Amino acid sequence: MSRVGLVLGGGGITGASFEMATLMALELATGWSANDAEVIVGTSSGSFVASLVRSDALELDSIVGPQDDRADVTERIRRHVFSKGPGPGLGTWVRHGVLPGVRRPGLNLFMGAPAPYHAGGLAEWVVSQVGPNAADAWPIRPTAIVAHDITAGVRVAFGTDNAPDVALADAVAASSAIPLLFRPYRIGDGLYVDGGVSSGTHADLVLGSPDPLDLVLVVAPLAASEIRKRARFHERMFDRVGNRSLSEEISLIKDAWPDCEVVTLYPAPSVQSVARPNPMDPDRSVPTFMRTLISMKRTLSQPEIWEPLSHHLRPASTRRRAASG
């Protein structure tokens, strides 16, 4: 049985839709359940999907309930994601954003900046999806949820030995607190923002596995192997930054585990055209999900994608029957 690592990158509301549909399509095509992964790394929206996977709650009802129409789905997502609430004030921004940003210009300037929303609504969404017991605990199987500690200026991979013990729902909220949109999320004495500020994937964290993996599967909503026509400036920027970070992380994996295969699944141009203009638009969640399901048939048919996935994810008996047929 192959040992598989699963990396779920950030990508906003539409990124979560892309990842859910991708994992469902994979299970239909191979019979492999994402919860069978030896280790899962989730960042930002990928952390939300990781919480569903590890709680055996990734199902169609995660997107659309039995009685839902598209407006119901949009309103539920908007209610959970765009939640008002208290958070750190102006002093936090000055200490952890403005002053470090003056010394070292860049993203530091936005750390802790005042923002209209509080990520506590995301924590409540996790509770509603996986139940209070799972949301207040941590998955039994290895799972890393990545956030950025603005006080220390470092990434924190919740679920690993060097990170604080936190509830799953809080880890997802911290990992998803996009600067300027969400206030920093407080856990204990720590202040955290979206893990995507340093990388959209953090795929190198799979190297924390005690034994080498045979396959690392990366689902990367904000990177692309093929950019859609008429892509906006911010889309091209996401792709450049996302691909650069991911390429460096894959190199680290290959250096450590030369025999490990790495497969990355990107959104097709047809998916990008719906998901990319505004990844935080709840109205785009269902169209992104549907287009992903449709596009995955073509994506998974590509030999460089299907051959390693079939080898590592399909049961040996199924592969033998397919070969003999």
C-alpha positions as CSV (number, residue, x, y, z in Angstrom):
1,M,0.0,0.0,0.0
2,S,1.5,3.4,-1.0
3,R,2.1,6.0,1.6
4,V,0.5,9.3,0.4
5,G,0.8,12.8,1.6
6,L,-1.9,15.4,0.8
7,V,-1.2,19.1,0.5
8,L,-4.2,21.5,0.4
9,G,-3.2,25.0,-0.6
10,G,-4.9,28.3,0.1
11,G,-7.3,30.0,-2.4
12,G,-10.2,31.7,-0.7
13,I,-13.8,30.6,-0.9
14,T,-13.5,29.4,-4.5
15,G,-10.2,27.6,-3.6
16,A,-12.1,25.5,-1.1
17,S,-14.7,24.7,-3.7
18,F,-12.0,23.6,-6.1
19,E,-10.4,21.4,-3.5
20,M,-13.6,19.7,-2.4
21,A,-14.6,18.9,-6.0
22,T,-11.1,17.7,-6.8
23,L,-11.0,15.3,-3.9
24,M,-14.5,14.0,-4.7
25,A,-13.5,13.5,-8.3
26,L,-10.4,11.6,-7.2
27,E,-12.4,9.3,-5.0
28,L,-14.8,8.6,-7.8
29,A,-12.0,7.8,-10.2
30,T,-9.7,5.8,-8.0
31,G,-11.7,4.7,-4.9
32,W,-9.1,6.5,-2.7
33,S,-10.5,8.5,0.2
34,A,-8.5,11.6,1.1
35,N,-8.7,10.7,4.8
36,D,-6.4,7.7,4.0
37,A,-3.5,10.1,3.5
38,E,-0.6,9.5,5.9
39,V,-0.3,13.2,6.5
40,I,-2.3,16.2,5.4
41,V,-1.0,19.8,5.3
42,G,-3.7,22.5,5.0
43,T,-3.2,26.3,4.5
44,S,-5.9,28.9,4.6
45,S,-9.0,27.6,2.8
46,G,-7.1,24.3,2.5
47,S,-7.1,24.1,6.3
48,F,-10.9,24.2,6.2
49,V,-11.0,21.4,3.7
50,A,-8.5,19.4,5.7
51,S,-10.7,19.7,8.8
52,L,-13.6,18.2,6.7
53,V,-11.4,15.4,5.4
54,R,-10.0,14.4,8.8
55,S,-13.5,14.5,10.3
56,D,-15.0,12.3,7.6
57,A,-17.2,15.2,6.7
58,L,-16.2,15.8,3.1
59,E,-19.4,15.1,1.2
60,L,-21.7,16.9,-1.2
61,D,-23.7,18.3,1.7
62,S,-20.6,20.2,2.7
63,I,-21.4,22.5,-0.3
64,V,-25.1,22.0,-1.0
65,G,-27.7,20.8,1.4
66,P,-30.5,18.6,0.2
67,Q,-33.0,21.5,0.1
68,D,-30.5,24.2,-0.9
69,D,-30.6,26.4,-3.9
70,R,-27.6,28.5,-5.0
71,A,-28.8,31.5,-3.0
72,D,-29.0,29.4,0.2
73,V,-25.4,28.2,-0.3
74,T,-24.2,31.7,-1.0
75,E,-25.9,33.2,2.1
76,R,-24.6,30.4,4.4
77,I,-21.0,30.9,3.2
78,R,-21.3,34.7,3.5
79,R,-22.7,34.4,7.0
80,H,-19.9,32.3,8.3
81,V,-17.0,33.9,6.4
82,F,-17.8,37.6,6.8
83,S,-18.5,37.7,10.5
84,K,-18.1,40.8,12.6
85,G,-16.5,40.7,16.0
86,P,-13.9,42.1,18.3
87,G,-10.2,41.9,17.6
88,P,-6.9,43.4,18.2
89,G,-6.8,47.2,17.8
90,L,-4.6,49.8,16.2
91,G,-1.8,49.3,18.7
92,T,-1.3,45.7,17.5
93,W,-0.9,46.9,13.9
94,V,1.6,49.5,14.9
95,R,3.7,47.1,16.9
96,H,3.5,44.1,14.5
97,G,2.9,45.7,11.1
98,V,3.9,49.3,10.8
99,L,7.2,49.3,12.7
100,P,8.5,46.0,11.2
101,G,7.2,47.2,7.8
102,V,9.3,50.4,8.1
103,R,12.4,48.4,8.9
104,R,11.7,45.7,6.2
105,P,9.2,46.8,3.6
106,G,6.8,44.2,2.2
107,L,3.9,42.2,3.5
108,N,5.1,43.0,7.1
109,L,3.3,46.3,6.8
110,F,-0.1,44.7,6.6
111,M,0.3,42.3,9.6
112,G,-2.2,43.1,12.2
113,A,-3.8,45.8,10.2
114,P,-7.4,46.9,11.1
115,A,-9.9,44.8,9.1
116,P,-13.7,44.6,8.8
117,Y,-14.1,40.9,9.7
118,H,-13.3,38.5,12.5
119,A,-12.2,34.9,11.7
120,G,-14.3,33.6,14.6
121,G,-17.1,32.9,12.1
122,L,-14.8,30.5,10.3
123,A,-14.2,28.6,13.6
124,E,-18.0,28.4,14.0
125,W,-18.3,27.1,10.5
126,V,-15.9,24.3,11.3
127,V,-18.0,23.4,14.3
128,S,-21.2,23.3,12.3
129,Q,-19.6,21.0,9.7
130,V,-17.6,18.5,11.8
131,G,-19.4,18.8,15.2
132,P,-18.3,20.3,18.4
133,N,-16.3,17.3,19.6
134,A,-14.1,17.1,16.5
135,A,-13.8,20.9,16.3
136,D,-12.5,21.2,19.8
137,A,-10.0,18.3,19.5
138,W,-7.3,17.4,17.0
139,P,-7.4,14.7,14.3
140,I,-5.8,11.4,15.3
141,R,-3.9,11.0,12.0
142,P,-1.0,13.4,11.3
143,T,-2.4,16.8,10.2
144,A,-0.7,20.2,10.0
145,I,-2.6,23.4,9.8
146,V,-0.4,26.4,8.9
147,A,-0.8,30.0,10.2
148,H,1.7,32.9,10.5
149,D,2.5,34.2,14.0
150,I,2.8,38.0,13.6
151,T,4.4,38.4,17.0
152,A,7.3,36.1,16.3
153,G,7.2,36.6,12.5
154,V,7.3,32.9,11.7
155,R,5.0,30.2,10.3
156,V,3.4,27.9,12.8
157,A,2.2,24.4,11.8
158,F,-0.5,23.5,14.3
159,G,-0.5,19.8,14.9
160,T,3.3,19.5,14.9
161,D,5.5,19.0,17.9
162,N,6.8,22.6,18.2
163,A,3.4,24.3,17.9
164,P,0.9,25.1,20.6
165,D,-1.9,22.7,21.3
166,V,-5.1,24.2,19.9
167,A,-8.6,23.2,18.9
168,L,-9.0,22.3,15.2
169,A,-11.6,25.0,14.7
170,D,-9.2,27.7,16.1
171,A,-6.4,26.5,13.9
172,V,-8.5,26.8,10.8
173,A,-9.6,30.3,11.8
174,A,-6.0,31.4,12.4
175,S,-4.8,29.8,9.2
176,S,-7.5,31.6,7.2
177,A,-7.3,35.2,8.7
178,I,-6.3,37.0,5.5
179,P,-4.6,40.4,6.4
180,L,-6.7,43.5,5.6
181,L,-9.8,41.3,5.3
182,F,-9.7,39.7,8.8
183,R,-8.2,40.9,12.0
184,P,-5.4,38.7,13.5
185,Y,-6.9,35.7,15.3
186,R,-5.9,35.3,18.9
187,I,-5.1,32.0,20.4
188,G,-3.8,32.3,24.0
189,D,-1.0,34.8,23.9
190,G,-0.5,34.4,20.1
191,L,-1.7,36.5,17.2
192,Y,-2.0,34.7,13.9
193,V,-2.8,35.5,10.3
194,D,-3.3,33.5,7.1
195,G,-0.6,30.9,6.6
196,G,-0.6,31.9,2.9
197,V,1.5,35.1,3.6
198,S,4.6,33.0,3.4
199,S,3.5,30.2,1.1
200,G,0.2,29.1,-0.4
201,T,1.1,25.4,0.1
202,H,3.9,24.7,2.6
203,A,4.3,21.3,0.9
204,D,7.7,20.8,2.6
205,L,5.9,20.1,5.9
206,V,5.2,16.6,4.6
207,L,8.9,15.9,5.4
208,G,7.8,15.7,9.0
209,S,6.6,12.2,8.2
210,P,8.7,9.7,10.1
211,D,8.9,7.5,7.0
212,P,9.3,8.6,3.4
213,L,6.1,8.9,1.4
214,D,5.6,7.3,-2.0
215,L,3.4,10.0,-3.4
216,V,2.8,13.7,-2.4
217,L,-0.4,15.0,-3.9
218,V,-0.7,18.8,-4.0
219,V,-4.0,20.6,-4.7
220,A,-3.0,24.2,-5.5
221,P,-5.9,26.6,-6.3
222,L,-3.7,29.7,-6.6
223,A,-1.1,28.2,-8.9
224,A,-1.6,27.2,-12.5
225,S,0.1,25.2,-15.2
226,E,-2.0,27.0,-17.8
227,I,-3.2,30.6,-17.3
228,R,-6.6,31.5,-18.7
229,K,-6.9,34.2,-21.4
230,R,-7.7,37.6,-20.1
231,A,-6.3,36.8,-16.7
232,R,-6.2,39.8,-14.5
233,F,-3.0,41.2,-13.0
234,H,-3.6,39.8,-9.5
235,E,-4.1,36.3,-11.0
236,R,-0.8,36.4,-12.8
237,M,0.9,37.6,-9.6
238,F,-0.7,34.7,-7.6
239,D,0.5,32.2,-10.2
240,R,4.1,33.6,-10.2
241,V,4.4,33.6,-6.4
242,G,2.5,30.3,-5.9
243,N,4.5,28.4,-8.5
244,R,7.8,29.7,-7.2
245,S,7.1,28.7,-3.6
246,L,5.7,25.4,-4.6
247,S,8.6,24.6,-6.9
248,E,11.1,25.3,-4.1
249,E,9.1,23.0,-1.7
250,I,8.9,20.2,-4.2
251,S,12.7,20.4,-4.7
252,L,13.1,20.0,-0.9
253,I,10.8,16.9,-1.0
254,K,12.7,15.4,-4.0
255,D,16.1,16.0,-2.4
256,A,15.0,14.3,0.8
257,W,13.0,11.5,-0.8
258,P,14.3,10.8,-4.4
259,D,11.9,8.0,-5.0
260,C,8.8,10.0,-4.0
261,E,6.5,11.1,-6.8
262,V,4.9,14.5,-6.6
263,V,1.7,15.3,-8.5
264,T,0.1,18.8,-8.5
265,L,-3.5,19.4,-9.5
266,Y,-4.2,22.9,-10.7
267,P,-7.4,24.6,-11.7
268,A,-8.1,24.5,-15.5
269,P,-8.6,27.7,-17.3
270,S,-12.4,27.1,-17.4
271,V,-12.3,26.9,-13.5
272,Q,-10.0,29.9,-13.3
273,S,-12.5,32.1,-15.2
274,V,-15.1,31.6,-12.5
275,A,-12.9,31.3,-9.4
276,R,-10.1,33.8,-10.0
277,P,-11.6,37.2,-10.5
278,N,-12.6,37.3,-6.8
279,P,-11.7,34.2,-4.8
280,M,-13.6,35.5,-1.8
281,D,-17.0,35.9,-3.6
282,P,-19.5,33.4,-2.2
283,D,-21.5,33.6,-5.4
284,R,-18.7,31.9,-7.2
285,S,-18.5,28.9,-4.9
286,V,-21.1,26.6,-6.6
287,P,-20.0,27.4,-10.2
288,T,-16.4,26.7,-9.2
289,F,-17.4,23.4,-7.7
290,M,-19.4,22.3,-10.8
291,R,-16.7,23.4,-13.3
292,T,-14.0,21.6,-11.3
293,L,-16.0,18.3,-11.4
294,I,-16.4,18.7,-15.2
295,S,-12.7,19.7,-15.8
296,M,-11.3,16.9,-13.7
297,K,-12.3,14.3,-16.2
298,R,-9.9,15.8,-18.7
299,T,-7.2,16.6,-16.1
300,L,-7.2,13.0,-14.7
301,S,-7.0,11.6,-18.2
302,Q,-3.6,13.1,-18.8
303,P,-1.0,10.3,-18.6
304,E,1.5,12.2,-16.5
305,I,-1.3,12.7,-14.0
306,W,-3.2,9.5,-14.2
307,E,-0.4,7.0,-14.2
308,P,1.1,7.9,-10.8
309,L,-2.3,8.5,-9.3
310,S,-3.6,5.1,-10.6
311,H,-0.4,3.4,-9.3
312,H,-0.5,4.8,-5.8
313,L,-4.2,5.4,-5.2
314,R,-6.1,2.5,-6.8
315,P,-6.1,-0.9,-5.1
316,A,-3.7,-3.4,-6.6
317,S,-6.6,-5.8,-7.5
318,T,-8.3,-3.0,-9.5
319,R,-5.1,-2.2,-11.3
320,R,-4.6,-5.9,-12.2
321,R,-8.2,-6.2,-13.6
322,A,-7.8,-3.1,-15.6
323,A,-4.5,-4.3,-17.1
324,S,-5.9,-7.7,-18.0
325,G,-8.9,-6.2,-19.5
